[in-house]
């Protein structure tokens, strides 16, 4: 593991394996180690890059509000910091909220994109208008002043993740911090704005012709969620796959399905 500075913010990143690069970005409030079950399946065939967005995992707090374009550029800057060759396109993988970021990267950096995999990605057909995060900042200050991250952070993590891939010590190290709580609240406050921006990017920046795109969904018995994920696949001209059985954390429940989707991305 190492740290690289992007926009003045220290980002935690790990690089493992060999071969073409794939970048894995997890959803809201998650950390690099949530991809742990997937890495052994990919590393013999891919150079696997995992990173924590600002305020997540071991990365420093955000210096500015998140935007779709900004998160796409963050991935590009991360690759630059790692010395990636611009001539070698990468497969970008986004889970949940990070699906917005991965798709934005493919649209804004088409020459650097070899494939796009959306893992139970967030979908917003009619996102709410942008709002400030003053309320989330105030809530974060109040919760941190009350000591709730240290007292309840790991317990909330355990409740959300049925089978944690990492040790209790590392989970405590990450989730007892006020930084991670504030980071999750910060991203959540700008969720609607990022979703709306992505819709605008779709109108102005088409995906590269022939780009392999996979929507890997976890319907988990929800017909409505499956319809929305299938609609997303149609909108993007993507292949649709259902990870069954699986909950929302597909990389933990079905790492084989995630690895298969990544390894099948070969741009024509």
C-alpha positions as CSV (number, residue, x, y, z in Angstrom):
1,X,0.0,0.0,0.0
2,X,1.1,3.6,-0.7
3,X,-0.2,7.1,-0.8
4,X,-0.3,9.5,-3.7
5,X,-1.2,13.2,-3.6
6,X,-4.0,14.3,-5.9
7,X,-5.2,17.9,-5.8
8,X,-3.3,18.3,-2.5
9,X,-5.1,15.4,-0.9
10,X,-3.3,12.2,0.2
11,X,-5.0,9.1,-1.5
12,X,-4.4,5.6,-0.2
13,X,-3.9,3.2,-3.1
14,X,-2.8,-0.5,-3.5
15,X,-1.5,-2.0,-6.7
16,X,-1.2,-5.8,-7.2
17,X,-0.9,-8.3,-10.0
18,X,0.3,-8.2,-13.5
19,X,-1.1,-7.4,-17.0
20,X,-3.5,-4.8,-18.2
21,X,-4.7,-2.4,-15.6
22,X,-8.2,-2.4,-14.0
23,X,-9.2,0.2,-11.4
24,X,-11.7,-0.8,-8.7
25,X,-13.7,1.9,-6.9
26,X,-16.2,0.9,-4.1
27,X,-19.4,2.5,-3.1
28,X,-20.4,5.0,-0.4
29,X,-18.6,4.5,2.9
30,X,-16.7,1.4,1.7
31,X,-12.9,0.8,1.7
32,X,-10.3,-0.7,-0.5
33,X,-10.4,-4.0,1.4
34,X,-14.0,-4.6,0.3
35,X,-12.5,-5.8,-3.0
36,X,-10.2,-8.3,-1.2
37,X,-12.1,-11.4,-2.4
38,X,-11.9,-10.3,-6.0
39,X,-8.2,-9.5,-6.1
40,X,-6.8,-13.1,-6.1
41,X,-9.1,-13.9,-9.1
42,X,-7.9,-10.9,-11.1
43,X,-4.2,-10.5,-10.1
44,X,-2.9,-13.4,-12.2
45,X,-4.3,-11.6,-15.3
46,X,-4.6,-7.9,-14.4
47,X,-2.8,-5.2,-12.6
48,X,-5.4,-4.4,-10.0
49,X,-5.5,-0.8,-8.7
50,X,-7.7,-0.1,-5.6
51,X,-7.9,3.3,-4.0
52,X,-9.9,5.1,-1.3
53,X,-11.7,8.3,-2.3
54,X,-11.2,11.3,0.0
55,X,-12.6,10.7,3.4
56,X,-12.9,6.9,2.8
57,X,-10.6,4.1,4.0
58,X,-7.2,5.6,4.8
59,X,-7.4,8.6,2.5
60,X,-7.4,12.2,3.8
61,X,-10.6,14.3,3.9
62,X,-11.9,15.9,0.7
63,X,-10.8,19.4,-0.2
64,X,-13.8,20.1,-2.4
65,X,-17.3,18.8,-3.1
66,X,-17.4,15.7,-5.4
67,X,-18.6,16.0,-9.0
68,X,-18.9,13.4,-11.7
69,X,-16.2,15.1,-13.9
70,X,-14.0,15.6,-10.8
71,X,-14.2,11.9,-9.9
72,X,-13.4,10.9,-13.4
73,X,-10.4,13.2,-13.4
74,X,-9.4,11.8,-10.0
75,X,-9.1,8.3,-11.6
76,X,-7.1,9.7,-14.5
77,X,-4.8,11.6,-12.0
78,X,-4.4,8.5,-9.9
79,X,-3.2,6.6,-13.0
80,X,-0.8,9.4,-13.9
81,X,0.6,9.4,-10.4
82,X,1.2,5.6,-10.7
83,X,3.0,6.1,-14.0
84,X,0.4,4.5,-16.2
85,X,1.0,4.8,-19.9
86,X,-1.7,6.9,-21.6
87,X,-1.4,4.4,-24.5
88,X,-2.5,1.5,-22.4
89,X,-6.3,1.9,-21.7
90,X,-7.7,0.5,-18.4
91,X,-10.9,-1.3,-17.4
92,X,-12.7,0.9,-14.8
93,X,-15.0,-0.8,-12.3
94,X,-17.5,1.1,-10.2
95,X,-19.7,-0.3,-7.4
96,X,-22.9,1.5,-6.3
97,X,-22.3,5.3,-6.2
98,X,-18.9,4.8,-7.8
99,X,-20.7,3.5,-10.9
100,X,-21.4,7.2,-11.6
101,X,-17.7,7.9,-11.4
102,X,-16.6,5.0,-13.6
103,X,-19.1,5.8,-16.3
104,X,-18.0,9.5,-16.2
105,X,-14.4,8.4,-16.7
106,X,-15.3,6.3,-19.7
107,X,-17.1,9.3,-21.2
108,X,-14.5,12.0,-20.4
109,X,-11.4,9.9,-20.9
110,X,-12.4,7.5,-23.8
111,X,-8.9,6.9,-25.1
112,X,-7.8,5.7,-21.7
113,X,-10.8,3.3,-21.3
114,X,-10.6,-0.4,-22.3
115,X,-13.8,-1.5,-20.6
116,X,-16.5,-0.4,-18.1
117,X,-18.0,-2.6,-15.4
118,X,-20.8,-1.3,-13.3
119,X,-21.3,-3.5,-10.2
120,X,-24.9,-3.0,-8.9
121,X,-24.4,0.6,-9.8
122,X,-26.6,3.5,-8.5
123,X,-29.3,4.5,-10.9
124,X,-31.1,7.8,-10.9
125,X,-33.5,8.4,-13.8
126,X,-34.7,11.7,-12.3
127,X,-32.2,13.0,-9.8
128,X,-33.1,15.7,-7.3
129,X,-31.6,19.2,-7.8
130,X,-28.3,19.9,-6.2
131,X,-28.2,21.1,-2.6
132,X,-25.5,22.3,-0.3
133,X,-24.0,20.0,2.3
134,X,-24.3,22.4,5.2
135,X,-26.7,20.1,7.0
136,X,-24.4,17.1,6.5
137,X,-21.4,19.1,7.8
138,X,-23.4,20.1,10.9
139,X,-24.6,16.6,11.4
140,X,-21.1,15.3,11.1
141,X,-19.8,17.8,13.7
142,X,-22.5,16.9,16.1
143,X,-22.0,13.1,15.7
144,X,-18.3,13.4,16.0
145,X,-18.5,15.7,19.0
146,X,-20.7,13.0,20.7
147,X,-18.0,10.4,20.0
148,X,-20.3,8.2,17.9
149,X,-17.7,7.2,15.2
150,X,-15.4,5.7,17.9
151,X,-18.3,4.1,19.8
152,X,-20.5,2.8,16.9
153,X,-18.5,3.0,13.7
154,X,-17.3,-0.6,13.6
155,X,-20.7,-1.9,14.8
156,X,-22.4,-0.1,12.0
157,X,-19.9,-1.5,9.6
158,X,-20.6,-5.1,10.9
159,X,-24.3,-4.6,10.6
160,X,-23.9,-3.5,6.9
161,X,-21.4,-6.1,5.9
162,X,-22.4,-9.7,6.7
163,X,-19.0,-11.2,6.3
164,X,-16.1,-8.8,6.6
165,X,-13.1,-9.6,4.4
166,X,-10.7,-7.8,6.8
167,X,-9.5,-8.2,10.4
168,X,-11.4,-6.6,13.2
169,X,-8.3,-4.5,14.0
170,X,-8.2,-3.0,10.5
171,X,-12.0,-2.4,10.5
172,X,-11.7,-0.5,13.8
173,X,-8.7,1.5,12.5
174,X,-10.8,2.7,9.6
175,X,-14.3,3.0,10.9
176,X,-13.6,4.4,14.4
177,X,-12.4,7.7,12.7
178,X,-14.5,10.8,12.3
179,X,-12.9,11.2,8.9
180,X,-14.8,8.3,7.4
181,X,-18.2,9.3,8.8
182,X,-17.7,12.9,7.5
183,X,-16.5,11.5,4.1
184,X,-19.7,9.4,3.7
185,X,-22.0,12.2,4.7
186,X,-20.1,14.6,2.4
187,X,-20.5,12.3,-0.6
188,X,-24.1,11.5,0.2
189,X,-25.0,15.2,0.4
190,X,-23.8,15.6,-3.2
191,X,-25.3,12.4,-4.5
192,X,-28.1,14.1,-6.4
193,X,-25.9,16.7,-8.0
194,X,-23.4,14.0,-9.2
195,X,-26.3,11.9,-10.6
196,X,-27.7,14.9,-12.5
197,X,-24.3,15.8,-13.9
198,X,-23.9,12.3,-15.2
199,X,-27.1,12.6,-17.1
200,X,-25.8,15.7,-18.7
201,X,-22.5,14.0,-19.6
202,X,-24.4,11.2,-21.3
203,X,-26.0,13.7,-23.6
204,X,-22.7,15.4,-24.5
205,X,-20.0,12.7,-24.3
206,X,-20.9,9.4,-25.9
207,X,-19.2,6.2,-24.8
208,X,-16.4,5.1,-27.1
209,X,-17.5,3.0,-30.1
210,X,-17.0,-0.7,-29.4
211,X,-16.4,-0.2,-25.7
212,X,-17.2,-3.4,-23.7
213,X,-19.7,-2.4,-21.0
214,X,-21.2,-4.8,-18.4
215,X,-24.0,-4.0,-16.0
216,X,-23.6,-6.6,-13.2
217,X,-26.7,-6.4,-11.0
218,X,-27.8,-7.9,-7.8
219,X,-31.6,-8.0,-8.1
220,X,-32.0,-10.0,-4.8
221,X,-35.6,-10.6,-5.5
222,X,-36.5,-7.0,-6.4
223,X,-38.3,-6.9,-9.8
224,X,-38.2,-3.1,-9.7
225,X,-34.4,-3.0,-9.2
226,X,-33.9,-5.6,-11.9
227,X,-36.0,-3.5,-14.3
228,X,-33.9,-0.4,-13.5
229,X,-30.6,-2.2,-14.0
230,X,-31.8,-3.7,-17.3
231,X,-32.9,-0.2,-18.4
232,X,-29.4,1.1,-17.5
233,X,-27.8,-1.7,-19.6
234,X,-30.0,-0.8,-22.6
235,X,-29.2,2.9,-22.2
236,X,-25.5,2.2,-22.3
237,X,-25.6,-0.5,-24.9
238,X,-24.2,-2.9,-22.3
239,X,-24.3,-6.5,-21.5
240,X,-26.6,-7.3,-18.6
241,X,-25.7,-10.0,-16.0
242,X,-27.4,-10.9,-12.8
243,X,-25.3,-12.0,-9.8
244,X,-27.6,-14.5,-8.1
245,X,-27.6,-15.1,-5.2
246,X,-26.0,-11.8,-4.0
247,X,-26.7,-8.8,-2.0
248,X,-25.7,-5.3,-2.9
249,X,-22.0,-6.0,-2.0
250,X,-21.5,-8.2,-5.0
251,X,-17.7,-8.2,-4.6
252,X,-18.1,-9.9,-1.3
253,X,-21.0,-12.2,-2.1
254,X,-20.0,-13.1,-5.7
255,X,-16.4,-12.2,-6.3
256,X,-16.3,-14.8,-9.1
257,X,-19.0,-12.8,-11.0
258,X,-17.1,-9.6,-10.7
259,X,-13.9,-11.1,-11.8
260,X,-15.6,-12.8,-14.8
261,X,-17.1,-9.4,-15.9
262,X,-13.7,-7.7,-15.6
263,X,-11.8,-10.4,-17.5
264,X,-14.3,-10.4,-20.3
265,X,-13.7,-6.7,-21.2
266,X,-11.6,-6.8,-24.3
267,X,-12.1,-3.7,-26.4
268,X,-12.7,-4.4,-30.1
